Amino acid sequence: MSKGLKTSVVAKQIRPAGYEIASRSCTTAPGLKETNLKASFLLKGPRSERKIDANYRFWTKQELPYLFADVSAFIPVTADETATQPVDRRYMSHIDYRLQELALAQLKPDFKKSHEKSNTINVWKMNYEGEMSSYTFDYDKYNPKNLNLDSVNNQITPGWVAVSNGQKGLLIAFQTTKRAGFGAVPMRLRDNKGDKDIFLNPFGTYFGKQFDYSHVGGEKLGTVLANLGGVFVRPNAPSYAGRSLHFELMIAPYFGDEPPKDLVRAALDFAYPAVGLMIAPWGIQDDFQSEKISFEALTRSHEQTLYGDTVTTPVGLGIAALDRAARVTWKSTNPAATDEFEVGYRKKGYFAKWTLLRTKDTSLVIPNLVNNRLYEVTVRAIKLGRTPASAVASSLAPAREVTPSADVKDSFVNEIAPTPKLIWMFLDGIVKYARAKDPDKR
């Protein structure tokens, strides 16, 4: 735990409330074996419940020594009045700093199964100019306090990254058309009786203590000042709340230290798949509008597959204060299951009356407000004949800086437990959630 955020943590492990596993051989692609896992992680609050619905699809191709995985999940909003703090410039939305880590597809290479010492961990990476290099987790060589590292993200990830113990390694590639990132695979290092265990967390986030630099001398004044004022000592996990997560991985074990060239080429082929460019024949006008409609229909079909007919919570709520008015904007997470949106606003205070507006757009101007008076605003998705989704809320004062209010009146506790063991590594589903006695104390 970083000293910059003081909390009292109540840890509890929550196993999937329900799961479904189905294995089948794809009839349209010979040699393709597929396994689907659906898991629901129930987060119980004192007044209601929320859950993380995670979907894992694994498949192998007969002639390829790799495991492929498609991971999708929806992370519910967990903020309440006791945990919500002023708008953070990184998120520009409600934040719940008790949500500290998210690792729905954590991988741990089981190097010890090879009966070889794994006290050396090398990280292999490639930059955006195609140059490959590596570095070693030997921070404890210079400072024993850095033997266990809560979060390391020094490795650039233009499509893939790999780790090895010198004799065996594991490469992870991700398809950039689904989700990508400059540093998309944070890592965690743990000492295990002289061996080093490495954890990889694609598209997740870790949180914990900062590196210790006492070996370079000084009075630690810089560390104290950084912990007091730096936003980097706060967790990034709150930014996942109310959002969907979807990515595709290629998981490839290999022998040796450096990833073989053939494996690197396969990883790049997976990360940057071929693109088909459709060009109209010479003399024939492109039907751009028709193709746009087809693409939008395909996008809606994908969202329908991902969320089904679930009415999901809007995200990205933004408010622009105008003169005696306010413009409210948001993003729909499942347009296929949304007929319209309900925007509610009232003067700040529990006894004020709500005014409700309906719109089919993802923006709306609230008129006839009083300048310099604080208002509360909520937005929720509506599907006729269905229960509305939970609202995402904020507060505003016209012609003033926007400040936040409560989001959802719930409180949750700690962890999501692991999913099954795969091949020679573990796939863990973990969410760390801390119950803070005094979330505003820093």
N, C-alpha and C positions, 0 to 999 in steps of 0.2 A: 504494500500500500504506500503510495506516495505521501510524504509528509505534507504536501500541499493541500490535501483533502482529508480531513480527519473524520472518520466515521467509526461507529461501533458495528461490526459485522456479525450478523446472525447467519450461519451457514447451514443450509439444508439441501440434501440431494433429492431431486424430483425425477423419478423414472417416468417413461412414457405412459400416459393414461391409457393409450390403446395403440396398437400397431398392426399392420397387415403386410405379410410377405408373400409374394407370388413369383415363382420361377417359371420361365417358359422359354422355348426355343423359337426364334422368329422364323416363320415359314417363308417369308419373302426374301430372306438373306441367309443362304446356307452357311452354317458354321457360326452363326451369331447366337450367343447365349445371353439371356437377360434376366435380371432379378430386380424386382421393385419392392421398395420398403416405404411404408407410410407410417409416420409417427406423430402423435399429438402429445405435447408437453403442457400439462395443466399447471397454471400459475394461480394459486388460491389467495385471494385478498379477503379482508375482513367483511366486505360487503358484497363482493361479486367475484367472478372468476374470469380469467383470460387464458388463452392457450396459444402456443406456437404450433402451427401445422407445418410439418417438414416432410418433404417428399424426396426420396433418394432412388435414382434409377441407375443400376450398374449393368454393364455389359462387356463382354469379351468377344473378340473375333478369333476364330480357330488358329489362323496363321500368325497372329500378333501377340507377343508376350506382354501385353499391357492390360490394365484395367481402366475402363472408362466410367465416369460418374457424372450424372446430371443431378444437381441439387437445387431445390427451390423451397422457400419458406416465407411465411409472413410473420413479421415481428410486431406484436401488439403494442399499443401505447400504454405505458405504465406510470406516467407522471401523475402526481397528486399535489395538493397544496403544500404538504410538508416537504416535498422533494423538489418542486419546481423552483428554479432560480431565474434571475433576470436573463433576458435573451442573450445568448452567446453569439458573437459575430460569426462563428464558424457554422452554426446551425440555423440561425434566424428563425427559430421556432422554440417550442417548449422543450425543456431539457430536464432529465431525471438522472442526476449524477449517481444515484444508487445502482443504476444499470451500468456495470463496470466492464464486463467482458462478454464477447459473443464468439463462440467457436462451434458452429454447427457441422463443420467438416474437418475437424482437427485430425491430423495424421501423425503417428509416432512410429518411425522406422524401428523395428525390433532388431537392432544390430547385434544384441547379445546372443541371439539364437544361433549366430554363426560361430559361437565359442571363440570369438576373437575379442580382444580388448577394444572398447569403443571410447577410450579416453581422449581421442582426437576427433573432432568434428570439423570437416571442411565444407564450405558453402561455395557452390559453383554457379556462376551467373554469366549473362551475356548482355552487353550494352546495346544501344540502338544503332550502333555502327557495325554490329556483328562481331565484336571482339570479345572473346571469352576469357574470364579470369576467375580467381578464387581467393578466399580469405579463410582464416582458421579461427575457431572460437577458442582463443587462448588468453582471454582478458584476465583470467585468474593468475596467469604467469606474472603479470605486472602488479596485480592487486588481488589478494585472496578474497576480498569482499565481493568480487565480481565473479565468483565461482558459479553462482546461480543467477541467471538473468531472466527477469520477468517478461521482458519484451525487447526483441531485437528486430529492427527493420532496416538494416544497412544495405540489403541486397536489392538491386534493381531487378525488375521482373518484366522484360519485354516479351512476355509469352510463356516463359518457363523459368524454373529455378531448381537446383538439385543440392542434396546434402549427401555426404559419405563419411565413413570412418576410415577411409584409406583402402579398404578391401572390398566393401560393398556400398552401394549408394541407392538413393531414391530420387527420381526426377518427377516433378509435377509440372505439367503444362496446362494452360487454360485457354479456351477458345475465346479470342478477343471479340468476336462478333456478339457474344452473349454478355460478357463482363470482363473488364480489363482494369489494370491499375499500374502506376509507376512502381509502387512497392506493395503488391497485392498479397504477399505471403509473409506476414509477420511470424516470428519464431520465438520459442521459449527454450531456455537451456536449464537443465537440472542435473545436479551431481547425484549419482546413485552408487554409493560405495566405491568410488574411484572411477566408475564408468560415467560417461556423459550421455544423458537422454535428451534428444532434440524433438521438439514438437513443432509442427508446421500448421498454420491456421489460414488456409486460403480464403480471402475475402472476409475474414473475421477480424477481431481486434482483441489485443491483450492489454492489460493494465497492471501496474505495480510500481516497485521502487525504481528510482533513477539509478544510473550507473554511479559508482563511487569513484571519486577522483582524488582521494586523500593522498595517493602515492605521488602526486605532482606537487605536494606542499600547499602552503597557504593556510588561511584561517577559516576556510569554508564559507566566507561571507557571500561569495558569488552563488553558491548552492542555496543558501538561505534566501537570498533575494529572488532567485529564480523560482524557488518553490512558493514564495509568497505571491508573486505576480504573474508567473508564466502560465498561459493556458495549456501548454503541453503537458503539465503535470495532472491534468484532468483526463478522465476516460473519454474515448471516442464512441463508446457503445451507445450512448443516448441518441446518437444520430440515426441509428437503425430503427428506432421506435416508430411504428406506424407505416413501415415501408416493407416492400417485398425484396427478397434476395434470390437471385437465380444465376447460376454459373455452371459451366461444364468443365470437367477435369480429365486429363490423361495421367494415370499414375503408373510409373514405369520403374521397377527395380532393375539394377544392373550390377555387374561385377567390376571391381576396380575403383579407382579414386575419381578420375575425370570421366564425365559422361562420354560414351563412344560417339564418334561423329555421326554414325548412322542413326543413333537414338536422338541426337540433337536435331538432325534434319527431320526426323519423324515428328518431334515435338513442335518444330516450326510449322510443319505442314498442318498439324492439328490446330495450332494457335492462330494461323492465318490461312483459313481454307480458301479454295478457289472461288472466284466470283464470276458469275455469268453476266455478261453485259449484253442486253438486248438492243439491237439496232434495227430500225425499220429498213426494208429494202430501198434501193435507190429510186427516188421519184415518188415514194409513198410517205404521206404525212404521218408523223408520230402521233399516236393517240394518247397523249400524256394524261388527260383527265380520266380515261378509262383505266389506264394502268394505276393511277393514284387510287381510284376506287377499289381496284382489286387488292392493292397493297394494304389499304386500310381494313378491308374485310379479312385479310389474312392475319393482320395484327389483332383484330377483335377475336378471331378464332383462337389465336394463341392465348390471349388473356382468358377466354372462356375455358380452355383446357387447363390453365394454371390455377384459376380460382373457382371454376365451375359457375354456379349461379349464386355464389356468396356475395352478399352486399357488404363491401369492404369500406373501411374508414378512409376518407380523403386525406391527402398528405400535402406538405409544402404550403401550409396556410400563410399567406402574406397579407399585410394590411398597409395601405398607403393613406396617411392622414391628409385630407383635403380641407378646404375652407367650409366648415359646417357640413361636412360629409366625409365619407371614407370609401376607398375602393378596396374590396376584398377579393383575393385571388387564391386558388387552390388547384390541386391536381387530383384527378380521379384515378383510383388504383384498379378499377374494374368497370370500364364504361359499358361492357356488354350486359352487366347486371345492374345498371343504374338508369332510371328514367329521368330523374331530376334531383336537384339539391335543395335542401332546406337551410336557409341562413337565418339564424336568430341573433338578436342584439337587444341589449338593455343597459340602463345605467348601472354602473358597478354597485353591487349590494344585493344581499340575499332576498330582500323583499321587493325589489324592483320587478316590474312586469316585462316579460319577454315580448318582442315584436318579431313575427316570423314572416320571411319572404321566400318565395319559390323561384327557381330558375333552372333552365336546362343547360346553361353555359357554366364555365368554370371561373367566372368572375361576376361581380355585382357591385354596384355603387349604392351605398346606404345614404339616403338623403336626410335632411332636416335634423342634423345633430347640433349640439351646442359646443362651441369651441372651448377647449381647456377643461372639458368634463370627461371623466374616465368611463368608458363603455366596455362591456363584455360582448364577445362575438363567438358564435359557434357555427360550424358547418357540418352537415351530415348528408350521406347519400341516401336516396329514397328509391325503392323499387316497389311499384304498385302491387299491393297484395302481400308484401313481405315485410318482415320486421326491419326497421331502419338500422343502418350501421351506427356504431358509437360515434359521437361527435368529436371533432378536433377543435379546441377552443383557444382563444387569445383575448387580450384586452387592448383597447386603444383610447387615445384621447385625440380628437381632431386637431390638426395643426400642432401636434406635439409628438415627441418621440414615443414609439410604441413600447409598452411594457407588458409582460405576460401575466396570465392568471392561471387558475387551476385547469388541468386537462381532464383527467378521469379520476374519480374519487376511489382509488384503489391503492393497496399496498401489497407488495409481493416479496417473496424470499427466494433466495439463492439459486441453486444449480439445476441444470438439466443433465440427466445421467447419460452414460455411454450407450451407443448402438453397437451392433455385433462386430466381432473381430473379422477382419478381411485379410486374406493371404498372410503376409508376414509383417503387417503393420496394424495399428488400431485406428478405427474411425470413431471418434468421440463426438458426442453432441453436448456441448456445455454452454450454459449461460450463467455468469456470475452476477448475483444481484445482492446488494448490501442494504440492509435496513439501517438507516442513519438516525441516531438519536438527535443530532443537531446538524442538519445538512448545510446550514448557512455558516457554520463555524469553520474557519479556515486558518 
